[in-house]
Amino acid sequence: MILFNINPRHAYGSRRWPTTLLFLFIPLLLLQNKSYAQEEEKIDNSKPTNLYRRLNAVVESNEDGRVGARLIYNGTVGSNILYSVELPVFSTENKETGQRSYGIGDVRARFFHVTHKNYEKTLGAFGYSVDVFVPGQTGIGSDRWMISPGVLVGVIATDWIQFFPIVSYQYRHHMTTGAVSHGASFQVITPIKFGDKSFMRITPIWQMPDFRNPEVSTALETQFNYFISKKVQLQLFHMAHEKYGNTVRIGTTIFF
């Protein structure tokens, strides 16, 4: 899963579900010839510091009328390094002409290194990450580069609830104007486990896009995950942002 850095162009709506639903079936096809006869350790991806190789596909809807889908691949090097690539495909409607345009949104690449992990201790995890957002097509993407390194700490309260605060610096370069801004974000990923098959993440987020402007925007993410089999997980996600409204995502995660 992903450590999330708010980007306004990451919230898109939905009115053309038949097209974007194809993204849900792509990873399911990968399971047809895969055998899981041997017993394996149970997957626990409630904690962001537990890293797994997986493919995630979601469709999402935003109240502004945009529709989109995301295909996200997470790879691992050992048990403490994760790299990922996120490819968003979106459709947006021109408010003046009523015509819809389709294209690639901001592509995200990510590196995450968990330097320490011991859930028996209160401070049970440490790590750092680097996220790079590459601007997508004009009118679909944000028209800016963003580089965001961040630091994570894991506070293990109990077996069923933990807190993972993350502080990130954000560098933005606007392609059209050439303007550069420096900002920061703070979020607290809070996983709540209901059992081996299901968990919820509640994540409040605060962001200051530009240090020269003291304005801070807030958002709240809620994500519910449920295993329908040992390697297949369903996901329901909602984000409420004070500026950009509500975003809903539904998707699947396939673990390899």
C-alpha positions as CSV (number, residue, x, y, z in Angstrom):
1,M,0.0,0.0,0.0
2,I,0.9,3.1,-0.5
3,L,2.0,6.0,1.5
4,F,-0.2,8.7,0.2
5,N,0.7,12.2,-0.7
6,I,-2.3,14.3,-1.7
7,N,-2.3,15.5,-5.3
8,P,-5.5,17.2,-6.5
9,R,-5.3,15.4,-9.8
10,H,-5.5,12.1,-8.1
11,A,-9.2,12.4,-7.4
12,Y,-11.3,11.4,-10.4
13,G,-15.0,10.5,-10.8
14,S,-16.9,7.8,-12.6
15,R,-19.7,7.6,-15.1
16,R,-18.3,5.0,-17.5
17,W,-17.9,1.9,-15.3
18,P,-18.0,-0.7,-18.1
19,T,-14.6,0.5,-19.5
20,T,-12.8,0.9,-16.2
21,L,-14.1,-2.4,-14.8
22,L,-11.7,-4.1,-17.1
23,F,-8.9,-3.1,-14.8
24,L,-10.5,-5.3,-12.1
25,F,-10.4,-8.4,-14.2
26,I,-6.9,-8.1,-15.5
27,P,-5.2,-9.2,-12.2
28,L,-7.9,-11.9,-11.7
29,L,-6.8,-13.6,-15.0
30,L,-3.3,-14.0,-13.6
31,L,-4.7,-16.5,-11.0
32,Q,-6.0,-19.0,-13.5
33,N,-2.8,-21.0,-13.8
34,K,-1.4,-20.2,-10.4
35,S,-1.3,-23.0,-7.7
36,Y,-1.3,-22.3,-4.0
37,A,-1.3,-25.9,-2.8
38,Q,1.6,-25.3,-0.4
39,E,1.0,-23.8,2.9
40,E,2.3,-20.2,3.3
41,E,2.5,-17.7,6.0
42,K,-0.7,-15.6,6.3
43,I,-0.5,-12.2,4.6
44,D,-0.9,-9.2,6.9
45,N,-0.8,-6.0,4.8
46,S,-2.7,-3.9,7.4
47,K,0.7,-2.5,8.5
48,P,2.4,-0.4,5.8
49,T,5.8,-1.7,6.9
50,N,4.8,-5.3,5.9
51,L,5.9,-5.5,2.2
52,Y,4.5,-7.9,-0.4
53,R,4.8,-8.4,-4.1
54,R,1.3,-7.6,-5.5
55,L,-0.9,-6.1,-8.2
56,N,-3.6,-3.7,-7.3
57,A,-6.4,-2.6,-9.7
58,V,-9.1,0.0,-8.7
59,V,-11.8,2.1,-10.4
60,E,-12.7,5.3,-8.8
61,S,-15.3,8.0,-8.9
62,N,-15.2,11.6,-7.9
63,E,-18.1,14.0,-7.4
64,D,-16.7,16.4,-10.0
65,G,-17.7,13.9,-12.8
66,R,-14.3,12.4,-13.5
67,V,-13.9,8.7,-14.0
68,G,-10.7,6.7,-13.6
69,A,-8.8,3.5,-13.0
70,R,-5.4,2.7,-11.5
71,L,-3.1,-0.2,-12.1
72,I,-0.4,-0.5,-9.4
73,Y,2.4,-3.0,-9.3
74,N,4.4,-3.4,-6.1
75,G,7.7,-5.3,-6.2
76,T,10.0,-6.2,-3.3
77,V,13.7,-6.8,-2.7
78,G,14.0,-9.0,0.3
79,S,11.6,-8.2,3.1
80,N,12.5,-4.6,3.7
81,I,12.6,-2.8,0.3
82,L,9.6,-2.0,-1.9
83,Y,9.4,-0.4,-5.3
84,S,6.1,0.4,-7.1
85,V,4.7,2.0,-10.3
86,E,1.2,3.4,-10.5
87,L,-0.4,3.9,-13.9
88,P,-3.7,5.9,-13.8
89,V,-6.0,6.1,-16.8
90,F,-8.8,8.8,-16.6
91,S,-11.6,10.4,-18.5
92,T,-12.6,14.0,-17.8
93,E,-15.4,16.2,-19.1
94,N,-14.9,19.6,-20.6
95,K,-17.4,21.8,-18.7
96,E,-17.9,24.2,-21.7
97,T,-18.2,21.7,-24.6
98,G,-19.5,18.6,-22.7
99,Q,-16.9,16.5,-24.6
100,R,-14.9,13.9,-22.7
101,S,-11.2,13.3,-23.1
102,Y,-9.2,10.2,-22.2
103,G,-5.6,9.8,-21.2
104,I,-2.9,9.0,-18.8
105,G,-2.8,10.8,-15.5
106,D,0.2,11.5,-13.3
107,V,2.4,8.4,-13.2
108,R,3.8,7.6,-9.8
109,A,7.0,5.7,-9.0
110,R,7.9,4.9,-5.4
111,F,10.8,3.5,-3.4
112,F,10.3,2.5,0.3
113,H,12.9,1.1,2.6
114,V,12.0,-0.3,6.1
115,T,15.2,0.1,8.1
116,H,13.9,-1.5,11.3
117,K,10.9,-3.6,12.3
118,N,10.1,-5.2,15.6
119,Y,6.4,-5.2,16.5
120,E,7.2,-6.4,20.1
121,K,8.3,-2.8,20.9
122,T,6.3,0.3,21.2
123,L,8.4,2.1,18.5
124,G,8.2,-1.0,16.3
125,A,9.1,0.3,12.8
126,F,11.2,2.9,11.0
127,G,11.5,3.6,7.3
128,Y,11.9,6.2,4.6
129,S,10.4,6.6,1.1
130,V,10.8,8.6,-2.0
131,D,7.8,9.3,-4.3
132,V,8.1,10.8,-7.8
133,F,5.1,12.0,-9.8
134,V,5.5,12.4,-13.5
135,P,2.9,14.7,-15.2
136,G,0.4,13.0,-17.4
137,Q,-1.3,14.2,-20.5
138,T,-2.5,17.8,-20.8
139,G,-5.9,18.2,-19.3
140,I,-5.7,14.8,-17.5
141,G,-2.6,15.1,-15.3
142,S,-1.5,17.9,-13.0
143,D,1.0,19.5,-15.4
144,R,3.8,19.3,-12.8
145,W,6.6,17.2,-11.5
146,M,6.6,16.3,-7.8
147,I,9.3,14.7,-5.7
148,S,8.4,13.8,-2.1
149,P,10.8,12.1,0.3
150,G,9.3,11.0,3.6
151,V,10.1,9.4,7.0
152,L,7.8,6.9,8.8
153,V,7.6,5.7,12.4
154,G,5.5,2.8,13.6
155,V,3.9,3.1,17.0
156,I,2.6,-0.4,18.1
157,A,-0.3,0.3,20.5
158,T,-1.8,-3.2,20.5
159,D,-2.1,-6.2,18.2
160,W,-5.3,-4.8,16.7
161,I,-4.4,-1.1,16.3
162,Q,-1.2,0.8,15.4
163,F,-0.2,4.3,14.4
164,F,2.2,5.1,11.6
165,P,2.9,8.9,11.4
166,I,4.6,10.1,8.2
167,V,6.2,13.4,7.5
168,S,7.0,14.3,3.9
169,Y,8.7,17.1,2.0
170,Q,7.2,18.0,-1.4
171,Y,9.0,19.7,-4.2
172,R,6.8,20.8,-7.2
173,H,7.9,22.1,-10.6
174,H,5.1,23.4,-12.8
175,M,5.7,22.5,-16.5
176,T,3.7,25.4,-18.0
177,T,4.8,28.3,-15.8
178,G,8.2,26.9,-14.6
179,A,7.2,27.9,-11.1
180,V,8.8,25.9,-8.2
181,S,7.2,25.4,-4.8
182,H,8.3,23.7,-1.6
183,G,5.8,22.2,0.8
184,A,5.1,19.4,3.3
185,S,2.5,16.9,4.4
186,F,1.8,15.0,7.6
187,Q,-0.4,12.0,7.9
188,V,-1.1,9.2,10.4
189,I,-1.9,5.8,8.9
190,T,-4.0,4.0,11.5
191,P,-4.7,0.3,10.8
192,I,-7.4,-1.5,12.8
193,K,-7.6,-5.3,12.5
194,F,-10.9,-7.1,12.9
195,G,-9.3,-10.6,12.2
196,D,-7.1,-12.5,9.8
197,K,-9.4,-11.6,6.8
198,S,-10.3,-8.0,7.3
199,F,-8.9,-4.7,8.5
200,M,-9.6,-1.0,8.2
201,R,-7.2,2.0,7.7
202,I,-8.1,5.4,8.9
203,T,-5.7,8.2,7.8
204,P,-6.1,11.9,8.6
205,I,-3.9,14.1,6.4
206,W,-2.7,17.6,6.6
207,Q,-0.9,19.3,3.7
208,M,0.8,22.7,3.2
209,P,1.6,22.8,-0.6
210,D,3.7,25.9,-0.4
211,F,5.7,27.2,2.6
212,R,5.2,30.8,1.4
213,N,1.4,30.3,1.9
214,P,0.4,29.2,5.4
215,E,-2.8,27.7,4.2
216,V,-3.2,24.0,5.3
217,S,-5.7,21.6,3.6
218,T,-7.1,18.6,5.4
219,A,-8.4,15.2,4.2
220,L,-9.5,11.9,5.7
221,E,-9.0,8.5,4.1
222,T,-11.0,5.4,5.1
223,Q,-10.1,2.1,3.5
224,F,-11.7,-1.3,4.2
225,N,-10.0,-4.5,3.0
226,Y,-11.3,-8.1,3.0
227,F,-9.6,-11.4,1.9
228,I,-12.0,-13.5,-0.3
229,S,-9.2,-16.1,-0.6
230,K,-5.6,-16.5,0.6
231,K,-4.2,-14.4,-2.3
232,V,-7.1,-12.1,-3.3
233,Q,-8.2,-9.1,-1.4
234,L,-11.1,-6.7,-2.1
235,Q,-10.8,-3.0,-1.3
236,L,-13.2,-0.2,-0.6
237,F,-11.8,3.3,-0.2
238,H,-13.2,6.7,0.5
239,M,-11.4,10.0,0.7
240,A,-13.1,13.3,1.9
241,H,-11.0,16.4,1.0
242,E,-12.1,19.8,2.1
243,K,-11.2,21.3,-1.3
244,Y,-11.7,18.5,-3.8
245,G,-14.7,16.7,-2.4
246,N,-15.3,13.0,-2.1
247,T,-13.5,10.1,-4.0
248,V,-14.6,6.5,-3.9
249,R,-12.5,3.5,-5.1
250,I,-13.4,-0.1,-5.5
251,G,-10.7,-2.7,-6.4
252,T,-8.9,-5.9,-6.0
253,T,-5.4,-6.8,-4.8
254,I,-3.6,-10.0,-6.0
255,F,-0.6,-11.2,-4.0
256,F,2.2,-13.2,-5.7
